[in-house]
Amino acid sequence: MTHRRDFLKLLGASAAAGALLPRSALAARAGAAADPADVAEIKRIGVQLYTVRDAMKADGVDAVLARIAKIGFREVEFAGYFGRTGAQIRDALKANGLTSPSAHISLEMLKAPEFPMLIDTAATIGHKWVNLAWLAPPERGSADKYKAHADALLAAQPIATQAGITMAYHNHDFEFDPLGDTNGYEILLDRTKGSGVQFEMDLYWMSVAKRDPVSYWTRFPGRFPMVHVKDSAGLPTNEMRSVGAGTLDWASLFEKRALAGIKHYYVEHDNPTDPFASITASCAYLKALRFR
């Protein structure tokens, strides 16, 4: 099984080239039939392609994108291009009626001299955000390290902006490990405030870290244009599950979407037994989900 740190090495080589509530439960919670004008749904459901990385390697990008589109997804988030050029990725997306608002990159790619080439590739594909995906253990553990990562995002932002792209950061749970009276996530948010740098909030990892997403959306409104949507069995195991098969209250979270600034919702599961079964179930659940 490929782990994220190994997958990001592959990415570096290729880039330069409560319960959830359906409609009926929503009405019951409100105590009366919901006014259709007040009910919202996710129009374009996305998927983080890291979930199907093994199929991308075995079957090819074009075949997997076609399968993704047939499931009902309309957006994808890349974590590697598997040797395909930006133009080839762009054309494969178009052929399948998909768009790719964002992609994941490694810290090494963010800081590499070839970063402007990466941004050119991202612009060709049509990405609007490029997200720093993960920090290896040696890159954590001190406030100074997180300040340096924030500064790397700040240095990259003007280059990205020239291509119509915004830099962002994707969290796990380790960012919330205490560093004196603060933590890495607070440092990243505070140090990049007002710069245009944004955040992709992984709602599963927020749950594992026992953090309330809404509290961050309230303190930093509009800075979270993307979310990763994957479910948790809850304590004591925090087992990762397909959306709708766990404990997270998606309706309540998505009712705060305007506060957060959410524009894109990406289904993900890091290591599912059957990746396509997992994302199919998650997509079906989100298609049925209604919220205010």
Secondary structure as a PSIPRED ss2 file (coil, helix, strand):
# PSIPRED VFORMAT (PSIPRED V4.0)

   1 M C   1.000  0.000  0.000
   2 T C   1.000  0.000  0.000
   3 H C   1.000  0.000  0.000
   4 R H   0.000  1.000  0.000
   5 R H   0.000  1.000  0.000
   6 D H   0.000  1.000  0.000
   7 F H   0.000  1.000  0.000
   8 L H   0.000  1.000  0.000
   9 K H   0.000  1.000  0.000
  10 L H   0.000  1.000  0.000
  11 L H   0.000  1.000  0.000
  12 G H   0.000  1.000  0.000
  13 A H   0.000  1.000  0.000
  14 S H   0.000  1.000  0.000
  15 A H   0.000  1.000  0.000
  16 A C   1.000  0.000  0.000
  17 A C   1.000  0.000  0.000
  18 G C   1.000  0.000  0.000
  19 A C   1.000  0.000  0.000
  20 L C   1.000  0.000  0.000
  21 L C   1.000  0.000  0.000
  22 P E   0.000  0.000  1.000
  23 R H   0.000  1.000  0.000
  24 S H   0.000  1.000  0.000
  25 A H   0.000  1.000  0.000
  26 L H   0.000  1.000  0.000
  27 A H   0.000  1.000  0.000
  28 A H   0.000  1.000  0.000
  29 R H   0.000  1.000  0.000
  30 A H   0.000  1.000  0.000
  31 G C   1.000  0.000  0.000
  32 A C   1.000  0.000  0.000
  33 A C   1.000  0.000  0.000
  34 A C   1.000  0.000  0.000
  35 D C   1.000  0.000  0.000
  36 P H   0.000  1.000  0.000
  37 A H   0.000  1.000  0.000
  38 D H   0.000  1.000  0.000
  39 V C   1.000  0.000  0.000
  40 A E   0.000  0.000  1.000
  41 E C   1.000  0.000  0.000
  42 I C   1.000  0.000  0.000
  43 K C   1.000  0.000  0.000
  44 R C   1.000  0.000  0.000
  45 I E   0.000  0.000  1.000
  46 G E   0.000  0.000  1.000
  47 V E   0.000  0.000  1.000
  48 Q E   0.000  0.000  1.000
  49 L H   0.000  1.000  0.000
  50 Y H   0.000  1.000  0.000
  51 T H   0.000  1.000  0.000
  52 V H   0.000  1.000  0.000
  53 R H   0.000  1.000  0.000
  54 D H   0.000  1.000  0.000
  55 A H   0.000  1.000  0.000
  56 M H   0.000  1.000  0.000
  57 K H   0.000  1.000  0.000
  58 A H   0.000  1.000  0.000
  59 D H   0.000  1.000  0.000
  60 G C   1.000  0.000  0.000
  61 V H   0.000  1.000  0.000
  62 D H   0.000  1.000  0.000
  63 A H   0.000  1.000  0.000
  64 V H   0.000  1.000  0.000
  65 L H   0.000  1.000  0.000
  66 A H   0.000  1.000  0.000
  67 R H   0.000  1.000  0.000
  68 I H   0.000  1.000  0.000
  69 A H   0.000  1.000  0.000
  70 K H   0.000  1.000  0.000
  71 I H   0.000  1.000  0.000
  72 G C   1.000  0.000  0.000
  73 F C   1.000  0.000  0.000
  74 R C   1.000  0.000  0.000
  75 E E   0.000  0.000  1.000
  76 V E   0.000  0.000  1.000
  77 E E   0.000  0.000  1.000
  78 F E   0.000  0.000  1.000
  79 A C   1.000  0.000  0.000
  80 G C   1.000  0.000  0.000
  81 Y C   1.000  0.000  0.000
  82 F C   1.000  0.000  0.000
  83 G C   1.000  0.000  0.000
  84 R C   1.000  0.000  0.000
  85 T C   1.000  0.000  0.000
  86 G H   0.000  1.000  0.000
  87 A H   0.000  1.000  0.000
  88 Q H   0.000  1.000  0.000
  89 I H   0.000  1.000  0.000
  90 R H   0.000  1.000  0.000
  91 D H   0.000  1.000  0.000
  92 A H   0.000  1.000  0.000
  93 L H   0.000  1.000  0.000
  94 K H   0.000  1.000  0.000
  95 A H   0.000  1.000  0.000
  96 N C   1.000  0.000  0.000
  97 G C   1.000  0.000  0.000
  98 L C   1.000  0.000  0.000
  99 T E   0.000  0.000  1.000
 100 S E   0.000  0.000  1.000
 101 P E   0.000  0.000  1.000
 102 S E   0.000  0.000  1.000
 103 A E   0.000  0.000  1.000
 104 H E   0.000  0.000  1.000
 105 I E   0.000  0.000  1.000
 106 S C   1.000  0.000  0.000
 107 L H   0.000  1.000  0.000
 108 E H   0.000  1.000  0.000
 109 M H   0.000  1.000  0.000
 110 L H   0.000  1.000  0.000
 111 K H   0.000  1.000  0.000
 112 A C   1.000  0.000  0.000
 113 P C   1.000  0.000  0.000
 114 E C   1.000  0.000  0.000
 115 F H   0.000  1.000  0.000
 116 P H   0.000  1.000  0.000
 117 M H   0.000  1.000  0.000
 118 L H   0.000  1.000  0.000
 119 I H   0.000  1.000  0.000
 120 D H   0.000  1.000  0.000
 121 T H   0.000  1.000  0.000
 122 A H   0.000  1.000  0.000
 123 A H   0.000  1.000  0.000
 124 T H   0.000  1.000  0.000
 125 I H   0.000  1.000  0.000
 126 G C   1.000  0.000  0.000
 127 H C   1.000  0.000  0.000
 128 K C   1.000  0.000  0.000
 129 W E   0.000  0.000  1.000
 130 V E   0.000  0.000  1.000
 131 N E   0.000  0.000  1.000
 132 L E   0.000  0.000  1.000
 133 A C   1.000  0.000  0.000
 134 W C   1.000  0.000  0.000
 135 L C   1.000  0.000  0.000
 136 A C   1.000  0.000  0.000
 137 P H   0.000  1.000  0.000
 138 P H   0.000  1.000  0.000
 139 E H   0.000  1.000  0.000
 140 R C   1.000  0.000  0.000
 141 G C   1.000  0.000  0.000
 142 S C   1.000  0.000  0.000
 143 A H   0.000  1.000  0.000
 144 D H   0.000  1.000  0.000
 145 K H   0.000  1.000  0.000
 146 Y H   0.000  1.000  0.000
 147 K H   0.000  1.000  0.000
 148 A H   0.000  1.000  0.000
 149 H H   0.000  1.000  0.000
 150 A H   0.000  1.000  0.000
 151 D H   0.000  1.000  0.000
 152 A H   0.000  1.000  0.000
 153 L H   0.000  1.000  0.000
 154 L H   0.000  1.000  0.000
 155 A H   0.000  1.000  0.000
 156 A H   0.000  1.000  0.000
 157 Q H   0.000  1.000  0.000
 158 P H   0.000  1.000  0.000
 159 I H   0.000  1.000  0.000
 160 A H   0.000  1.000  0.000
 161 T H   0.000  1.000  0.000
 162 Q H   0.000  1.000  0.000
 163 A C   1.000  0.000  0.000
 164 G C   1.000  0.000  0.000
 165 I C   1.000  0.000  0.000
 166 T E   0.000  0.000  1.000
 167 M E   0.000  0.000  1.000
 168 A E   0.000  0.000  1.000
 169 Y E   0.000  0.000  1.000
 170 H E   0.000  0.000  1.000
 171 N C   1.000  0.000  0.000
 172 H C   1.000  0.000  0.000
 173 D C   1.000  0.000  0.000
 174 F H   0.000  1.000  0.000
 175 E H   0.000  1.000  0.000
 176 F H   0.000  1.000  0.000
 177 D C   1.000  0.000  0.000
 178 P E   0.000  0.000  1.000
 179 L E   0.000  0.000  1.000
 180 G C   1.000  0.000  0.000
 181 D C   1.000  0.000  0.000
 182 T E   0.000  0.000  1.000
 183 N E   0.000  0.000  1.000
 184 G H   0.000  1.000  0.000
 185 Y H   0.000  1.000  0.000
 186 E H   0.000  1.000  0.000
 187 I H   0.000  1.000  0.000
 188 L H   0.000  1.000  0.000
 189 L H   0.000  1.000  0.000
 190 D H   0.000  1.000  0.000
 191 R H   0.000  1.000  0.000
 192 T C   1.000  0.000  0.000
 193 K C   1.000  0.000  0.000
 194 G C   1.000  0.000  0.000
 195 S C   1.000  0.000  0.000
 196 G C   1.000  0.000  0.000
 197 V C   1.000  0.000  0.000
 198 Q E   0.000  0.000  1.000
 199 F E   0.000  0.000  1.000
 200 E E   0.000  0.000  1.000
 201 M E   0.000  0.000  1.000
 202 D E   0.000  0.000  1.000
 203 L H   0.000  1.000  0.000
 204 Y H   0.000  1.000  0.000
 205 W H   0.000  1.000  0.000
 206 M H   0.000  1.000  0.000
 207 S H   0.000  1.000  0.000
 208 V H   0.000  1.000  0.000
 209 A C   1.000  0.000  0.000
 210 K C   1.000  0.000  0.000
 211 R C   1.000  0.000  0.000
 212 D C   1.000  0.000  0.000
 213 P H   0.000  1.000  0.000
 214 V H   0.000  1.000  0.000
 215 S H   0.000  1.000  0.000
 216 Y H   0.000  1.000  0.000
 217 W H   0.000  1.000  0.000
 218 T H   0.000  1.000  0.000
 219 R H   0.000  1.000  0.000
 220 F C   1.000  0.000  0.000
 221 P C   1.000  0.000  0.000
 222 G C   1.000  0.000  0.000
 223 R C   1.000  0.000  0.000
 224 F C   1.000  0.000  0.000
 225 P C   1.000  0.000  0.000
 226 M E   0.000  0.000  1.000
 227 V E   0.000  0.000  1.000
 228 H E   0.000  0.000  1.000
 229 V E   0.000  0.000  1.000
 230 K C   1.000  0.000  0.000
 231 D E   0.000  0.000  1.000
 232 S E   0.000  0.000  1.000
 233 A C   1.000  0.000  0.000
 234 G C   1.000  0.000  0.000
 235 L C   1.000  0.000  0.000
 236 P C   1.000  0.000  0.000
 237 T C   1.000  0.000  0.000
 238 N C   1.000  0.000  0.000
 239 E C   1.000  0.000  0.000
 240 M E   0.000  0.000  1.000
 241 R E   0.000  0.000  1.000
 242 S C   1.000  0.000  0.000
 243 V C   1.000  0.000  0.000
 244 G C   1.000  0.000  0.000
 245 A C   1.000  0.000  0.000
 246 G C   1.000  0.000  0.000
 247 T C   1.000  0.000  0.000
 248 L C   1.000  0.000  0.000
 249 D C   1.000  0.000  0.000
 250 W H   0.000  1.000  0.000
 251 A H   0.000  1.000  0.000
 252 S H   0.000  1.000  0.000
 253 L H   0.000  1.000  0.000
 254 F H   0.000  1.000  0.000
 255 E C   1.000  0.000  0.000
 256 K C   1.000  0.000  0.000
 257 R H   0.000  1.000  0.000
 258 A H   0.000  1.000  0.000
 259 L H   0.000  1.000  0.000
 260 A H   0.000  1.000  0.000
 261 G C   1.000  0.000  0.000
 262 I C   1.000  0.000  0.000
 263 K C   1.000  0.000  0.000
 264 H E   0.000  0.000  1.000
 265 Y E   0.000  0.000  1.000
 266 Y E   0.000  0.000  1.000
 267 V E   0.000  0.000  1.000
 268 E C   1.000  0.000  0.000
 269 H C   1.000  0.000  0.000
 270 D C   1.000  0.000  0.000
 271 N C   1.000  0.000  0.000
 272 P C   1.000  0.000  0.000
 273 T C   1.000  0.000  0.000
 274 D C   1.000  0.000  0.000
 275 P H   0.000  1.000  0.000
 276 F H   0.000  1.000  0.000
 277 A H   0.000  1.000  0.000
 278 S H   0.000  1.000  0.000
 279 I H   0.000  1.000  0.000
 280 T H   0.000  1.000  0.000
 281 A H   0.000  1.000  0.000
 282 S H   0.000  1.000  0.000
 283 C H   0.000  1.000  0.000
 284 A H   0.000  1.000  0.000
 285 Y H   0.000  1.000  0.000
 286 L H   0.000  1.000  0.000
 287 K H   0.000  1.000  0.000
 288 A H   0.000  1.000  0.000
 289 L E   0.000  0.000  1.000
 290 R C   1.000  0.000  0.000
 291 F E   0.000  0.000  1.000
 292 R C   1.000  0.000  0.000
